[in-house]
Amino acid sequence: MKKRKVPHTFVIVFFIIVVAAVLTWIIPPGKYVSEQVDGETVMTFYYANQLPEAQAAEFHAEPQTWQVFSAFYKGFVKQSNIIVFILIIGGAFWIMNKSRAIDMGILSFLKFTKRLERSALMRKIGVNNIVIILVMLLFSLFGSVFGMSEETIAFTLIIIPLAVSMGYDSIVGLCMVYVAAHIGFSGAMLNPFTIGIAQGIADIPLFTGIGYRAVCWAILTVVGIVFVLLYARKVKKNPQSSIMYEDDAYWRKTADVPEEEMERHTPRKAWFVFALLTAVLITFSILYPQTTLKIGNSETTLPLLPIGTAVFVLLSVVTLCKTVHYFVLTLLFATVYFLVVGVLGYEWYIMEIASLFLVLGIASGLAVDKSASDIAKLFLEGMGDILSAAVIVGLAGGIVIILQDGGIIDTILYGLSKSMSDMGKIASAEIMYGIQTLINIVIPSGSAKAAITMPIMAPFSDLIGISRQATVMAFQFGDGFTNMITPTSGVLMAALGVARIPWDKWVRFIWKFILVLVILGGILLIPTVTMELAGF
C-alpha cells in the first residue's frame, strides 16, 4: 500500500489562505471604532453597513477571490523586515560557517563535556542535560525580560549544530532557543511588547504584579525544560525515533567534521580585522561611555561598551595567538554581547541586529583570508540556501492579509467577546483567555492584538468584577502559547525554515506540549480571580 504523503508546507499555507478567503464570504465585515463616552475612550463595534459616515468612507472590505494570489505579494511586503532579516542572517552565517569556526567550537565544547563526564556526579546528572537546562533558562529569561522573539532566528543557526553534535535532533536545538524564548515571552515578567503595552492601555501601573508573573514564568519554564529533556533523552537513546531523522542528514553532515581537516592557523589579515574592530569599538566607547539599561520601570547605567571592548581586545589577542577559528568565535560572542546591549540600552530592533550580524559575516570572511569577491559569493550562497525560509514567511503573511482585506478580523473578535455575557468571574477570565488564544491565530502580533483587544476587555473586566491585571494575564497567556504553532506567525515560520523543519512535522511534535501549556495557563489564571495577589 502506498504511503500517504504529507503536502509541502507551501501547499498547506496556500490551503489556509483559501480557507481564509472562503470565510470572508461567510462572515460579515465589521470594524471597531474608537469613541469618546463620558470623557473615556471606548471601542464600539459596527458592521460595515452600520458604520458612521466618516469611518465608512475609510473602510474598504470585500469578499476575497482572486486575492488569494495577490495575498502572496502583499504578504511579502507585510513581512519584508523579517524576510530581509532572514536573508542577511543566512548570508552572514554562511560566511562564518565556511571559516569552520563553529565546527572548531563544537569539537572543543564536546571535548570539554567529555572531561566533565569523568566526574561521577556529572555523569549522574548528565552534562548534556545541564547544557540544555542552562541554554533554555537563558533564552526563557530573555523572552520574559525584553521580549526576545525575532532574535531567536539567528541563534537557531548556532544551537542546532550543537544539539545534533550532542546526539540530539534539530527539534531539540530549536526548542532550546525558540521554544524557550517563547515560553518566557508567554510568562513574561517585564516584556515591553506585551505586558508594557497591555498594561498601558488598561490604565494600570506598568509592570505591576511582577511577583505572581515571576511565579508563572518559573512554572512554565520548568515545564518546558522537563518536556524537552524527556524528548531529548528519547532521541539520544534512539536517534531514528525522531521524526526529523532523515531531514537532519543536512545538519549531521554539517556537524560531522573530522578535526584533522581543520588546520590551526592565523592569517595576517585576521590581525588587521582585529585592529580595525578595536579602533571602531574604542571610538564608540568614547562616544557612549555609559549605557542606560531599561528593564521594566527600573534603569541601570553602566559602562557596558568600554567593558565589552576591553574583554573583546583581551580575548582576541589570546585567541589569535592560537588559531583564527577561536578569533571568529570571539567575534560571535562579541556580536551576541553587543546585541543584548543594543536591545536593552539603545532600543535596537531587527534592522540593527541584521546589520550587526552582517558585520560579523564580513569580518569573519576577512579574518580567514577571503577576498572581497569570495565573501560576496559566499553571502549569495548563504542567502540562496535559506531562501525557502524567507519565502514561507511571506506566504504565511498572506493569511492575515486576506482576513484584513476581507474585513472580518474585528467581526470575529466581536462575536467572541459576546460569549462572555452572564458568566461567573472564573468562567469570564477563562473565556477572555480563550478569546485571546483564538485571536492569536489570526493576529500573532502581541502589540497589535493588545491595541485591538485591551480597550474592549479592560472595561468589561470592571463590569464583572475582575481586576484589569487578570485581564492582562489572560491576554499574555493567550498571546504567547499558540505563537509556537500558528502558521500566521512570521517568526515561527522563519525559525522552522532556518531549522529546516517542515511545519507539519513541527505540529506533530509540538501540539501536545501546546495543549499542556494552554491548560496550565488556564489554571494559573484562577488565582488572579480568587486570591489577593500583590499588584492585582
Solvent accessible surface area in square Angstrom, and as a share of the most:
residue,aa,sasa,rsa
1,M,244,1.09
2,K,188,0.80
3,K,184,0.78
4,R,226,0.82
5,K,183,0.78
6,V,74,0.42
7,P,72,0.45
8,H,115,0.51
9,T,18,0.10
10,F,67,0.28
11,V,82,0.47
12,I,28,0.14
13,V,0,0.00
14,F,67,0.28
15,F,131,0.55
16,I,42,0.21
17,I,0,0.00
18,V,52,0.30
19,V,62,0.36
20,A,4,0.03
21,A,6,0.05
22,V,78,0.45
23,L,62,0.31
24,T,6,0.03
25,W,155,0.54
26,I,120,0.61
27,I,39,0.20
28,P,69,0.44
29,P,40,0.25
30,G,2,0.02
31,K,59,0.25
32,Y,17,0.06
33,V,8,0.05
34,S,67,0.43
35,E,50,0.23
36,Q,128,0.57
37,V,73,0.42
38,D,144,0.74
39,G,73,0.70
40,E,117,0.52
41,T,76,0.44
42,V,40,0.23
43,M,49,0.22
44,T,45,0.26
45,F,25,0.10
46,Y,48,0.18
47,Y,71,0.27
48,A,36,0.28
49,N,140,0.72
50,Q,110,0.49
51,L,17,0.08
52,P,46,0.29
53,E,156,0.70
54,A,70,0.54
55,Q,49,0.22
56,A,44,0.34
57,A,72,0.56
58,E,131,0.59
59,F,40,0.17
60,H,153,0.68
61,A,32,0.25
62,E,94,0.42
63,P,58,0.36
64,Q,5,0.02
65,T,71,0.41
66,W,168,0.59
67,Q,18,0.08
68,V,14,0.08
69,F,132,0.55
70,S,29,0.19
71,A,1,0.01
72,F,56,0.23
73,Y,160,0.61
74,K,83,0.35
75,G,0,0.00
76,F,66,0.27
77,V,88,0.50
78,K,90,0.38
79,Q,20,0.09
80,S,51,0.33
81,N,71,0.36
82,I,13,0.07
83,I,17,0.09
84,V,78,0.45
85,F,1,0.01
86,I,0,0.00
87,L,30,0.15
88,I,36,0.18
89,I,0,0.00
90,G,6,0.05
91,G,0,0.00
92,A,0,0.00
93,F,3,0.01
94,W,54,0.19
95,I,2,0.01
96,M,0,0.00
97,N,52,0.27
98,K,97,0.41
99,S,6,0.04
100,R,83,0.30
101,A,0,0.00
102,I,16,0.08
103,D,17,0.09
104,M,2,0.01
105,G,16,0.16
106,I,15,0.08
107,L,42,0.21
108,S,37,0.24
109,F,59,0.25
110,L,39,0.19
111,K,91,0.39
112,F,96,0.40
113,T,6,0.04
114,K,137,0.58
115,R,123,0.45
116,L,54,0.27
117,E,65,0.29
118,R,183,0.67
119,S,49,0.32
120,A,70,0.55
121,L,117,0.58
122,M,47,0.21
123,R,140,0.51
124,K,177,0.75
125,I,82,0.41
126,G,18,0.17
127,V,5,0.03
128,N,25,0.13
129,N,55,0.28
130,I,45,0.23
131,V,18,0.11
132,I,0,0.00
133,I,55,0.28
134,L,108,0.54
135,V,25,0.15
136,M,2,0.01
137,L,70,0.35
138,L,88,0.44
139,F,9,0.04
140,S,0,0.00
141,L,74,0.37
142,F,34,0.14
143,G,0,0.00
144,S,0,0.00
145,V,24,0.14
146,F,11,0.04
147,G,6,0.06
148,M,0,0.00
149,S,15,0.10
150,E,25,0.11
151,E,10,0.05
152,T,0,0.00
153,I,0,0.00
154,A,0,0.00
155,F,12,0.05
156,T,0,0.00
157,L,22,0.11
158,I,29,0.15
159,I,18,0.09
160,I,0,0.00
161,P,7,0.04
162,L,25,0.12
163,A,0,0.00
164,V,15,0.09
165,S,29,0.19
166,M,6,0.03
167,G,30,0.29
168,Y,19,0.07
169,D,5,0.03
170,S,0,0.00
171,I,0,0.00
172,V,0,0.00
173,G,0,0.00
174,L,0,0.00
175,C,1,0.00
176,M,0,0.00
177,V,0,0.00
178,Y,0,0.00
179,V,0,0.00
180,A,1,0.01
181,A,0,0.00
182,H,6,0.02
183,I,1,0.01
184,G,0,0.00
185,F,20,0.08
186,S,0,0.00
187,G,0,0.00
188,A,0,0.00
189,M,24,0.11
190,L,23,0.12
191,N,0,0.00
192,P,56,0.35
193,F,93,0.39
194,T,2,0.01
195,I,0,0.00
196,G,10,0.10
197,I,57,0.29
198,A,0,0.00
199,Q,0,0.00
200,G,44,0.43
201,I,62,0.31
202,A,0,0.00
203,D,121,0.63
204,I,33,0.17
205,P,93,0.58
206,L,74,0.37
207,F,25,0.10
208,T,38,0.22
209,G,6,0.06
210,I,74,0.38
211,G,44,0.43
212,Y,27,0.10
213,R,0,0.00
214,A,35,0.27
215,V,75,0.43
216,C,0,0.00
217,W,40,0.14
218,A,43,0.33
219,I,64,0.33
220,L,0,0.00
221,T,5,0.03
222,V,90,0.51
223,V,43,0.24
224,G,0,0.00
225,I,13,0.07
226,V,73,0.42
227,F,48,0.20
228,V,1,0.00
229,L,36,0.18
230,L,97,0.48
231,Y,30,0.11
232,A,1,0.01
233,R,169,0.62
234,K,111,0.47
235,V,2,0.01
236,K,94,0.40
237,K,179,0.76
238,N,77,0.40
239,P,65,0.41
240,Q,127,0.56
241,S,39,0.25
242,S,8,0.05
243,I,52,0.27
244,M,1,0.00
245,Y,71,0.27
246,E,145,0.65
247,D,51,0.26
248,D,2,0.01
249,A,52,0.41
250,Y,76,0.29
251,W,10,0.04
252,R,82,0.30
253,K,166,0.70
254,T,46,0.27
255,A,23,0.17
256,D,112,0.58
257,V,21,0.12
258,P,57,0.36
259,E,62,0.28
260,E,147,0.66
261,E,102,0.46
262,M,13,0.06
263,E,127,0.57
264,R,121,0.44
265,H,76,0.34
266,T,42,0.25
267,P,21,0.13
268,R,223,0.81
269,K,67,0.29
270,A,0,0.00
271,W,100,0.35
272,F,122,0.51
273,V,4,0.03
274,F,25,0.10
275,A,56,0.44
276,L,92,0.46
277,L,32,0.16
278,T,19,0.11
279,A,54,0.42
280,V,63,0.36
281,L,31,0.15
282,I,82,0.41
283,T,69,0.40
284,F,94,0.39
285,S,13,0.08
286,I,128,0.65
287,L,115,0.57
288,Y,98,0.37
289,P,69,0.43
290,Q,98,0.44
291,T,1,0.00
292,T,46,0.27
293,L,27,0.13
294,K,106,0.45
295,I,58,0.29
296,G,23,0.22
297,N,110,0.56
298,S,71,0.46
299,E,115,0.52
300,T,69,0.40
301,T,75,0.43
302,L,74,0.37
303,P,49,0.31
304,L,21,0.11
305,L,20,0.10
306,P,44,0.28
307,I,85,0.43
308,G,6,0.06
309,T,9,0.05
310,A,62,0.48
311,V,76,0.44
312,F,6,0.02
313,V,45,0.26
314,L,120,0.60
315,L,76,0.38
316,S,0,0.00
317,V,61,0.35
318,V,72,0.41
319,T,19,0.11
320,L,3,0.01
321,C,96,0.57
322,K,125,0.53
323,T,0,0.00
324,V,0,0.00
325,H,8,0.03
326,Y,39,0.15
327,F,0,0.00
328,V,0,0.00
329,L,21,0.11
330,T,7,0.04
331,L,8,0.04
332,L,5,0.02
333,F,129,0.54
334,A,17,0.13
335,T,10,0.06
336,V,36,0.21
337,Y,72,0.28
338,F,21,0.09
339,L,1,0.00
340,V,31,0.18
341,V,8,0.05
342,G,1,0.01
343,V,20,0.11
344,L,25,0.12
345,G,15,0.15
346,Y,75,0.29
347,E,137,0.61
348,W,72,0.25
349,Y,95,0.36
350,I,8,0.04
351,M,142,0.63
352,E,54,0.24
353,I,0,0.00
354,A,5,0.04
355,S,57,0.37
356,L,35,0.17
357,F,0,0.00
358,L,59,0.29
359,V,76,0.44
360,L,5,0.02
361,G,0,0.00
362,I,75,0.38
363,A,7,0.06
364,S,0,0.00
365,G,0,0.00
366,L,47,0.24
367,A,0,0.00
368,V,24,0.14
369,D,85,0.44
370,K,64,0.27
371,S,52,0.34
372,A,81,0.63
373,S,70,0.45
374,D,60,0.31
375,I,13,0.07
376,A,54,0.42
377,K,126,0.53
378,L,22,0.11
379,F,39,0.16
380,L,118,0.59
381,E,87,0.39
382,G,2,0.01
383,M,49,0.22
384,G,49,0.47
385,D,51,0.26
386,I,12,0.06
387,L,91,0.45
388,S,68,0.44
389,A,1,0.00
390,A,1,0.01
391,V,36,0.21
392,I,8,0.04
393,V,0,0.00
394,G,0,0.00
395,L,16,0.08
396,A,0,0.00
397,G,0,0.00
398,G,0,0.00
399,I,5,0.02
400,V,7,0.04
401,I,18,0.09
402,I,1,0.00
403,L,4,0.02
404,Q,86,0.38
405,D,44,0.23
406,G,2,0.02
407,G,7,0.06
408,I,0,0.00
409,I,16,0.08
410,D,25,0.13
411,T,11,0.07
412,I,45,0.23
413,L,2,0.01
414,Y,59,0.22
415,G,40,0.39
416,L,41,0.20
417,S,15,0.10
418,K,114,0.48
419,S,56,0.36
420,M,2,0.01
421,S,64,0.41
422,D,150,0.78
423,M,90,0.40
424,G,47,0.45
425,K,103,0.44
426,I,74,0.38
427,A,41,0.32
428,S,0,0.00
429,A,2,0.02
430,E,50,0.22
431,I,40,0.20
432,M,2,0.01
433,Y,10,0.04
434,G,29,0.28
435,I,4,0.02
436,Q,1,0.00
437,T,18,0.11
438,L,95,0.47
439,I,4,0.02
440,N,0,0.00
441,I,74,0.38
442,V,23,0.13
443,I,14,0.07
444,P,28,0.17
445,S,52,0.34
446,G,10,0.10
447,S,43,0.28
448,A,41,0.32
449,K,0,0.00
450,A,0,0.00
451,A,54,0.42
452,I,45,0.23
453,T,0,0.00
454,M,0,0.00
455,P,29,0.18
456,I,27,0.14
457,M,0,0.00
458,A,2,0.02
459,P,49,0.31
460,F,42,0.17
461,S,0,0.00
462,D,78,0.40
463,L,150,0.75
464,I,41,0.21
465,G,47,0.46
466,I,7,0.04
467,S,38,0.25
468,R,61,0.22
469,Q,6,0.03
470,A,1,0.01
471,T,2,0.01
472,V,0,0.00
473,M,0,0.00
474,A,1,0.00
475,F,0,0.00
476,Q,3,0.01
477,F,0,0.00
478,G,0,0.00
479,D,1,0.00
480,G,1,0.01
481,F,2,0.01
482,T,11,0.07
483,N,11,0.05
484,M,0,0.00
485,I,35,0.18
486,T,4,0.03
487,P,14,0.09
488,T,3,0.02
489,S,7,0.05
490,G,6,0.06
491,V,14,0.08
492,L,0,0.00
493,M,2,0.01
494,A,0,0.00
495,A,0,0.00
496,L,5,0.02
497,G,21,0.20
498,V,3,0.02
499,A,0,0.00
500,R,80,0.29
501,I,5,0.03
502,P,39,0.25
503,W,36,0.12
504,D,22,0.11
505,K,45,0.19
506,W,0,0.00
507,V,38,0.22
508,R,134,0.49
509,F,24,0.10
510,I,0,0.00
511,W,118,0.41
512,K,121,0.51
513,F,3,0.01
514,I,11,0.05
515,L,88,0.44
516,V,74,0.43
517,L,0,0.00
518,V,39,0.23
519,I,97,0.49
520,L,31,0.15
521,G,0,0.00
522,G,10,0.10
523,I,98,0.50
524,L,13,0.07
525,L,1,0.00
526,I,66,0.34
527,P,29,0.18
528,T,7,0.04
529,V,32,0.18
530,T,79,0.46
531,M,112,0.50
532,E,173,0.77
533,L,33,0.16
534,A,90,0.70
535,G,44,0.43
536,F,49,0.20
